[in-house]
Amino acid sequence: MIRLHRCCIALLMASAPVAASAASPIELTARVLVEQRQAAADGTTRIVLVPPARVTPGDAIVYTLIYRNTGSQPVPDLVVASPVPGNLLYAGPAEKAAVPEVSVDGKAFAPLAQLRVDGRPAIAADVRALRWRIAAPLTGGAAGQVAFRAIVK
């Protein structure tokens, strides 16, 4: 049985984003799932996502941001942004998730291949912040999610 390490889970959730302002109808919630290998009936191994009971350095996780319009009016041009929590290394978009724009300095966002750090091409571990542009207006009461993979430091 896996035991919960509260300090690790708290650190993972400490950077969970909040609504942009008190007047914003957008509510953001973070959810963390750990990648776990499971034996399949056919003898192969598959990766499943499970709630974290314990995370340790080197564990692969999926960090999901769930956004919801709590208002009644559509919200156009929604941008969901989040820093990469300090105890995580960005490892790319989650499976079947939109690819975010990334930032190595928290200011300039672009696809990873276009960014540089100290004159060299940036790598996933250099990423400090993420941003997703939601194309369609988010209608009142509607929700969606974006996600990324990360490795626990």
MARBA-3410 file (N, C-alpha, C, O; in Angstrom, 1 decimal):
153
0.8,-1.2,0.0,0.0,0.0,0.0,0.9,1.2,0.0,1.9,1.3,0.7 ~ 0.5,2.2,-0.7,1.2,3.5,-0.8,0.7,4.4,0.2,-0.5,4.5,0.5 ~ 1.6,5.1,0.9,1.3,6.1,1.9,1.4,7.5,1.4,2.3,7.8,0.6 ~ 0.6,8.4,1.9,0.6,9.8,1.6,1.7,10.5,2.3,1.9,10.4,3.5 ~ 2.4,11.2,1.5,3.4,12.2,2.0,2.8,13.5,1.9,2.9,14.2,0.8
2.3,14.0,3.0,1.5,15.3,2.9,2.4,16.4,2.4,1.9,17.3,1.7 ~ 3.6,16.5,2.8,4.5,17.6,2.4,4.6,17.6,0.8,4.5,18.7,0.2 ~ 4.8,16.5,0.2,4.9,16.5,-1.3,3.6,16.9,-1.9,3.6,17.6,-2.9 ~ 2.5,16.3,-1.5,1.2,16.7,-2.1,0.9,18.1,-1.9,0.5,18.8,-2.8 ~ 1.2,18.7,-0.7,1.0,20.1,-0.5,1.8,20.9,-1.4,1.3,21.9,-1.9
3.1,20.6,-1.6,3.9,21.3,-2.5,3.4,21.3,-4.0,3.4,22.3,-4.7 ~ 2.9,20.1,-4.4,2.3,20.0,-5.7,1.1,20.9,-5.9,0.9,21.5,-6.9 ~ 0.3,21.0,-4.8,-0.9,21.8,-4.9,-0.7,23.3,-4.6,-1.6,24.1,-4.8 ~ 0.4,23.6,-4.0,0.6,25.0,-3.5,0.6,26.0,-4.6,0.2,27.2,-4.4 ~ 1.0,25.6,-5.8,1.0,26.5,-6.9,-0.3,26.5,-7.7,-0.4,27.0,-8.8
-1.3,25.9,-7.2,-2.6,25.8,-8.0,-3.1,27.2,-8.2,-3.2,28.0,-7.3 ~ -3.4,27.5,-9.5,-3.8,28.9,-9.8,-5.2,29.2,-9.3,-6.0,28.2,-9.0 ~ -5.5,30.4,-9.1,-6.8,30.9,-8.7,-7.4,31.8,-9.7,-6.7,32.2,-10.7 ~ -8.7,32.1,-9.6,-9.3,33.1,-10.5,-8.5,34.4,-10.6,-7.9,34.8,-9.6 ~ -8.5,34.9,-11.8,-7.7,36.1,-12.1,-8.0,37.3,-11.2,-7.1,38.1,-10.8
-9.3,37.5,-10.9,-9.7,38.6,-10.0,-11.0,38.2,-9.3,-11.7,37.3,-9.7 ~ -11.4,39.0,-8.3,-12.6,38.7,-7.6,-13.8,38.8,-8.6,-14.9,38.2,-8.3 ~ -13.7,39.7,-9.6,-14.8,39.9,-10.5,-14.9,38.8,-11.6,-15.8,38.8,-12.4 ~ -13.9,38.0,-11.8,-13.8,37.0,-12.8,-14.8,35.9,-12.6,-14.8,35.4,-11.5 ~ -15.5,35.5,-13.6,-16.4,34.3,-13.5,-15.6,33.0,-13.7,-16.3,31.9,-13.6
-14.3,33.1,-13.9,-13.6,31.8,-14.2,-13.0,31.3,-12.9,-12.3,32.0,-12.2 ~ -13.3,30.0,-12.7,-12.8,29.3,-11.5,-11.8,28.3,-12.0,-12.1,27.5,-12.9 ~ -10.6,28.2,-11.4,-9.6,27.3,-11.8,-9.3,26.3,-10.6,-9.2,26.8,-9.5 ~ -9.2,25.1,-10.9,-8.9,24.1,-9.9,-7.8,23.2,-10.5,-7.8,22.8,-11.7 ~ -6.8,22.8,-9.7,-5.7,21.9,-10.1,-6.0,20.5,-9.5,-6.5,20.3,-8.4
-5.6,19.5,-10.4,-5.7,18.1,-9.9,-4.4,17.5,-10.4,-3.9,17.7,-11.5 ~ -3.9,16.6,-9.5,-2.6,15.9,-9.8,-2.9,14.4,-9.7,-3.5,13.9,-8.8 ~ -2.5,13.7,-10.8,-2.6,12.3,-10.8,-1.2,11.7,-11.1,-0.4,12.3,-11.8 ~ -0.9,10.6,-10.5,0.4,10.0,-10.7,0.3,8.9,-11.7,-0.6,8.1,-11.8 ~ 1.4,8.8,-12.6,1.4,7.7,-13.6,1.9,6.4,-12.9,2.9,6.5,-12.2
1.1,5.4,-13.1,1.5,4.1,-12.4,1.4,3.0,-13.4,0.5,2.9,-14.2 ~ 2.4,2.1,-13.4,2.4,1.0,-14.3,1.5,-0.2,-13.7,1.6,-0.5,-12.5 ~ 0.7,-0.7,-14.6,-0.2,-1.8,-14.2,0.0,-3.0,-15.2,0.0,-2.7,-16.4 ~ 0.0,-4.2,-14.7,0.0,-5.4,-15.6,-1.4,-5.5,-16.2,-2.4,-5.5,-15.5 ~ -1.4,-5.7,-17.5,-2.7,-6.0,-18.2,-2.9,-7.5,-18.3,-2.0,-8.3,-18.1
-4.1,-7.9,-18.5,-4.5,-9.3,-18.6,-3.7,-10.1,-19.7,-3.4,-11.3,-19.6 ~ -3.3,-9.3,-20.7,-2.6,-10.0,-21.8,-1.1,-10.1,-21.6,-0.3,-10.5,-22.5 ~ -0.6,-9.7,-20.4,0.8,-9.8,-20.0,1.6,-8.5,-20.3,2.7,-8.4,-19.9 ~ 1.0,-7.5,-21.0,1.7,-6.3,-21.2,1.5,-5.4,-20.0,0.8,-5.6,-19.1 ~ 2.3,-4.3,-20.0,2.2,-3.3,-19.0,1.6,-2.0,-19.6,1.9,-1.6,-20.7
0.7,-1.4,-18.8,0.1,-0.1,-19.3,0.3,0.9,-18.2,0.4,0.6,-17.0 ~ 0.2,2.2,-18.6,0.3,3.3,-17.7,-1.1,3.7,-17.4,-1.9,4.0,-18.3 ~ -1.4,3.9,-16.1,-2.7,4.4,-15.7,-2.5,5.6,-14.7,-1.4,5.7,-14.1 ~ -3.5,6.5,-14.7,-3.3,7.6,-13.8,-4.2,7.4,-12.5,-5.3,7.0,-12.6 ~ -3.5,7.6,-11.4,-4.2,7.3,-10.1,-4.0,8.5,-9.2,-3.0,9.3,-9.3
-4.9,8.8,-8.2,-4.7,9.8,-7.3,-3.4,9.5,-6.5,-3.1,8.4,-6.1 ~ -2.6,10.6,-6.2,-1.4,10.4,-5.5,-1.6,10.0,-4.0,-2.2,10.8,-3.2 ~ -1.1,8.9,-3.6,-1.0,8.5,-2.2,0.3,8.9,-1.6,0.5,9.2,-0.5 ~ 1.3,8.8,-2.6,2.7,9.2,-2.2,3.4,9.6,-3.5,3.2,8.9,-4.5 ~ 4.1,10.6,-3.4,5.0,11.0,-4.6,6.4,11.1,-4.1,6.7,11.6,-3.0
7.3,10.7,-4.9,8.7,10.8,-4.6,9.5,11.3,-5.8,9.0,11.3,-6.9 ~ 10.7,11.8,-5.6,11.4,12.4,-6.7,11.6,11.3,-7.8,11.8,10.1,-7.5 ~ 11.3,11.8,-9.0,11.4,10.9,-10.2,10.0,10.4,-10.6,9.9,9.9,-11.7 ~ 9.0,10.5,-9.8,7.7,10.1,-10.2,7.1,11.0,-11.3,7.3,12.2,-11.3 ~ 6.5,10.4,-12.3,5.8,11.1,-13.4,4.4,11.4,-13.0,3.7,10.5,-12.5
4.0,12.6,-13.2,2.6,13.0,-12.8,1.9,13.7,-14.0,2.6,14.1,-14.9 ~ 0.6,13.8,-13.9,-0.1,14.6,-14.8,-0.8,15.7,-14.0,-1.6,15.4,-13.1 ~ -0.5,16.9,-14.3,-1.1,18.1,-13.6,-2.2,18.7,-14.5,-1.9,19.2,-15.6 ~ -3.4,18.6,-14.0,-4.5,19.1,-14.8,-5.1,20.4,-14.2,-5.3,20.5,-13.0 ~ -5.4,21.3,-15.1,-6.1,22.6,-14.7,-7.5,22.5,-15.2,-7.7,22.5,-16.4
-8.5,22.5,-14.3,-9.9,22.5,-14.7,-10.4,23.9,-14.6,-10.3,24.5,-13.6 ~ -10.9,24.4,-15.7,-11.5,25.8,-15.7,-13.0,25.7,-15.9,-13.5,24.9,-16.7 ~ -13.7,26.6,-15.2,-15.1,26.6,-15.3,-15.7,28.1,-15.3,-15.2,28.9,-14.5 ~ -16.6,28.3,-16.1,-17.3,29.7,-16.2,-18.4,29.6,-15.2,-19.4,29.0,-15.5 ~ -18.3,30.3,-14.0,-19.3,30.3,-13.0,-20.4,31.3,-13.3,-21.4,31.4,-12.6
-20.2,32.1,-14.3,-21.1,33.2,-14.7,-22.1,32.7,-15.7,-22.1,31.5,-16.1 ~ -23.0,33.6,-16.1,-24.0,33.2,-17.1,-23.7,33.7,-18.5,-24.3,33.2,-19.5 ~ -22.7,34.6,-18.6,-22.3,35.1,-19.9,-21.1,34.4,-20.5,-20.3,33.9,-19.7 ~ -21.0,34.2,-21.8,-19.8,33.6,-22.4,-18.5,34.4,-22.1,-18.6,35.6,-22.0 ~ -17.4,33.7,-21.9,-16.1,34.4,-21.8,-15.3,34.1,-23.0,-14.9,33.0,-23.3
-15.1,35.1,-23.9,-14.3,34.9,-25.1,-12.8,35.1,-24.8,-12.4,35.6,-23.8 ~ -12.0,34.6,-25.7,-10.6,34.8,-25.6,-10.0,34.4,-24.3,-9.1,35.0,-23.8 ~ -10.4,33.3,-23.7,-9.9,32.8,-22.4,-8.5,32.3,-22.6,-8.2,31.6,-23.5 ~ -7.6,32.7,-21.7,-6.3,32.2,-21.6,-6.1,31.6,-20.2,-6.3,32.2,-19.2 ~ -5.7,30.3,-20.2,-5.4,29.6,-19.0,-3.9,29.5,-18.8,-3.2,29.0,-19.7
-3.4,30.1,-17.8,-1.9,30.1,-17.6,-1.6,29.6,-16.2,-2.3,29.8,-15.2 ~ -0.4,29.1,-16.1,0.1,28.5,-14.8,1.6,28.5,-14.7,2.2,28.1,-15.7 ~ 2.2,28.8,-13.6,3.6,28.5,-13.4,3.7,27.0,-13.3,2.8,26.3,-12.9 ~ 4.9,26.5,-13.6,5.2,25.1,-13.3,5.6,25.1,-11.8,6.6,25.8,-11.5 ~ 4.9,24.4,-11.0,5.3,24.4,-9.6,6.8,24.1,-9.4,7.4,23.3,-10.1
7.4,24.8,-8.5,8.9,24.7,-8.3,9.4,23.3,-8.0,10.6,23.0,-8.2 ~ 8.6,22.4,-7.5,9.1,21.0,-7.2,8.8,20.1,-8.4,8.9,18.9,-8.2 ~ 8.5,20.6,-9.6,8.2,19.8,-10.7,9.1,20.2,-11.9,9.5,21.4,-12.0 ~ 9.4,19.3,-12.8,10.1,19.5,-14.0,9.1,19.3,-15.1,8.5,18.2,-15.2 ~ 8.8,20.2,-16.0,7.9,20.1,-17.1,8.4,19.0,-18.0,9.6,18.9,-18.3
7.5,18.1,-18.4,7.9,16.9,-19.3,7.1,16.9,-20.6,7.2,15.9,-21.3 ~ 6.3,17.9,-20.8,5.5,17.9,-22.1,4.0,17.9,-21.8,3.6,17.7,-20.7 ~ 3.2,18.0,-22.9,1.8,18.0,-22.8,1.3,16.6,-22.4,2.0,15.6,-22.7 ~ 0.2,16.5,-21.7,-0.3,15.2,-21.3,-0.9,14.6,-22.5,-1.2,15.2,-23.5 ~ -1.1,13.3,-22.5,-1.7,12.5,-23.6,-3.0,13.1,-23.9,-3.9,13.3,-23.1
-3.3,13.3,-25.2,-4.6,13.8,-25.7,-4.9,15.2,-25.2,-6.0,15.6,-25.3 ~ -3.9,15.9,-24.7,-4.1,17.3,-24.2,-3.6,18.3,-25.3,-2.7,18.0,-26.0 ~ -4.1,19.5,-25.2,-3.6,20.6,-26.1,-2.2,20.9,-25.7,-1.8,20.8,-24.6 ~ -1.4,21.2,-26.7,0.0,21.6,-26.5,0.0,23.1,-26.1,-0.5,23.9,-26.8 ~ 0.6,23.4,-24.9,0.7,24.8,-24.5,1.8,25.6,-25.1,2.8,25.0,-25.6
1.6,26.9,-25.0,2.8,27.7,-25.3,3.6,27.7,-24.0,3.0,27.5,-22.9 ~ 4.9,27.8,-24.0,5.7,27.7,-22.8,6.6,28.9,-22.7,6.8,29.6,-23.6 ~ 7.1,29.1,-21.4,8.0,30.2,-21.2,9.1,29.7,-20.3,8.9,28.9,-19.4 ~ 10.3,30.2,-20.6,11.4,29.8,-19.7,11.7,30.9,-18.7,12.6,30.8,-17.8 ~ 11.1,32.1,-18.9,11.3,33.2,-18.0,10.0,33.8,-17.4,10.0,34.7,-16.6
8.8,33.2,-17.7,7.6,33.6,-17.2,7.0,34.9,-17.9,6.0,35.4,-17.5 ~ 7.7,35.3,-18.9,7.3,36.5,-19.6,7.0,36.3,-21.1,5.9,36.6,-21.6 ~ 7.9,35.7,-21.8,7.8,35.4,-23.3,7.3,34.0,-23.4,7.9,33.1,-22.9 ~ 6.2,33.8,-24.2,5.6,32.5,-24.5,5.7,32.1,-25.9,5.5,33.0,-26.8 ~ 6.1,30.9,-26.2,6.2,30.4,-27.6,6.3,28.9,-27.6,6.4,28.3,-26.5
6.2,28.2,-28.7,6.5,26.8,-28.7,7.9,26.6,-28.2,8.8,27.4,-28.5 ~ 8.1,25.5,-27.5,9.4,25.2,-26.9,10.6,25.3,-27.9,11.6,25.8,-27.6 ~ 10.4,24.8,-29.2,11.4,24.8,-30.2,11.9,26.2,-30.5,13.0,26.3,-31.1 ~ 11.1,27.2,-30.2,11.5,28.6,-30.6,12.2,29.3,-29.4,12.7,30.4,-29.6 ~ 12.3,28.7,-28.3,12.9,29.4,-27.1,14.4,29.0,-26.9,14.8,27.9,-27.3
15.2,29.9,-26.3,16.6,29.6,-26.0,16.9,30.0,-24.6,16.2,30.9,-24.0 ~ 17.8,29.3,-24.0,18.3,29.6,-22.6,19.8,29.7,-22.7,20.5,28.8,-23.1 ~ 20.3,30.8,-22.3,21.8,31.1,-22.3,22.4,30.7,-23.7,23.5,30.1,-23.7 ~ 21.7,31.0,-24.8,22.3,30.8,-26.1,22.0,29.4,-26.7,22.3,29.2,-27.9 ~ 21.5,28.5,-25.9,21.3,27.1,-26.4,19.8,26.9,-26.5,19.0,27.7,-25.9
19.4,25.9,-27.3,17.9,25.7,-27.4,17.4,25.3,-26.1,18.0,24.5,-25.3 ~ 16.2,25.8,-25.8,15.5,25.4,-24.5,15.1,23.9,-24.6,14.7,23.4,-25.6 ~ 15.1,23.3,-23.4,14.6,21.9,-23.3,13.4,22.0,-22.3,13.2,23.0,-21.6 ~ 12.6,20.9,-22.2,11.4,20.8,-21.4,11.7,21.2,-19.9,10.9,21.9,-19.3 ~ 12.9,20.8,-19.4,13.2,21.1,-18.0,13.4,22.6,-17.8,13.4,23.0,-16.6
13.6,23.4,-18.8,13.8,24.8,-18.7,12.5,25.5,-18.5,12.5,26.7,-18.1 ~ 11.4,24.9,-18.8,10.1,25.6,-18.8,9.6,25.9,-17.4,9.7,25.1,-16.5 ~ 9.2,27.2,-17.2,8.8,27.7,-15.9,7.3,28.1,-15.9,6.8,28.2,-14.8 ~ 6.7,28.3,-17.0,5.3,28.7,-17.1,4.7,28.1,-18.4,5.4,27.9,-19.4 ~ 3.3,28.0,-18.3,2.6,27.4,-19.4,1.4,28.3,-19.7,0.9,29.0,-18.8
0.9,28.3,-21.0,-0.3,29.1,-21.3,-1.0,28.4,-22.4,-0.4,27.9,-23.4 ~ -2.3,28.3,-22.3,-3.2,27.7,-23.3,-4.2,28.8,-23.7,-4.8,29.4,-22.8 ~ -4.4,29.0,-25.0,-5.4,29.9,-25.5,-6.7,29.1,-25.8,-6.6,28.2,-26.7 ~ -7.8,29.4,-25.2,-9.0,28.6,-25.5,-9.7,29.3,-26.6,-10.2,30.4,-26.5 ~ -9.8,28.6,-27.8,-10.3,29.3,-29.0,-11.8,29.7,-28.9,-12.1,30.8,-29.3
-12.6,28.8,-28.5,-14.1,29.1,-28.5,-14.5,29.8,-27.2,-13.9,29.5,-26.2 ~ -15.4,30.7,-27.3,-15.9,31.3,-26.0,-16.4,30.3,-25.1,-17.1,29.3,-25.5 ~ -16.1,30.4,-23.8,-16.6,29.5,-22.8,-17.9,30.0,-22.3,-18.0,31.0,-21.6 ~ -19.0,29.2,-22.6,-20.3,29.6,-22.2,-20.6,29.5,-20.7,-19.8,28.8,-20.0 ~ -21.6,30.2,-20.2,-21.9,30.2,-18.8,-22.1,28.8,-18.4,-22.9,28.0,-19.0
-21.5,28.4,-17.2,-21.6,27.1,-16.7,-20.8,26.0,-17.3,-20.7,24.9,-16.8 ~ -20.1,26.3,-18.4,-19.3,25.3,-19.1,-17.9,25.2,-18.4,-17.5,26.1,-17.7 ~ -17.3,24.1,-18.7,-16.0,23.8,-18.1,-15.1,23.1,-19.2,-15.6,22.6,-20.2 ~ -13.8,23.1,-18.9,-12.9,22.4,-19.7,-11.6,22.1,-18.9,-11.6,22.4,-17.7 ~ -10.6,21.5,-19.6,-9.4,21.3,-18.8,-8.2,21.3,-19.8,-8.4,21.0,-21.0
-7.1,21.6,-19.2,-5.8,21.5,-19.9,-4.9,20.7,-19.0,-5.1,20.6,-17.8 ~ -3.8,20.1,-19.5,-3.0,19.3,-18.7,-1.6,19.2,-19.2,-1.3,19.3,-20.4 ~ -0.6,18.9,-18.3,0.7,18.6,-18.7,1.3,17.6,-17.9,0.9,17.3,-16.8 ~ 2.4,16.9,-18.4,3.1,15.9,-17.7,4.3,16.6,-17.0,4.8,17.6,-17.5 ~ 4.7,16.1,-15.9,5.8,16.6,-15.1,6.5,15.5,-14.3,5.9,14.4,-14.1
7.7,15.7,-13.9,8.5,14.8,-13.1,8.7,15.5,-11.8,9.1,16.7,-11.7 ~ 8.5,14.8,-10.7,8.7,15.3,-9.3,10.2,15.4,-9.1,11.0,14.5,-9.3 ~ 10.7,16.6,-8.7,12.1,16.8,-8.4,12.5,16.1,-7.1,13.7,16.2,-6.7
END
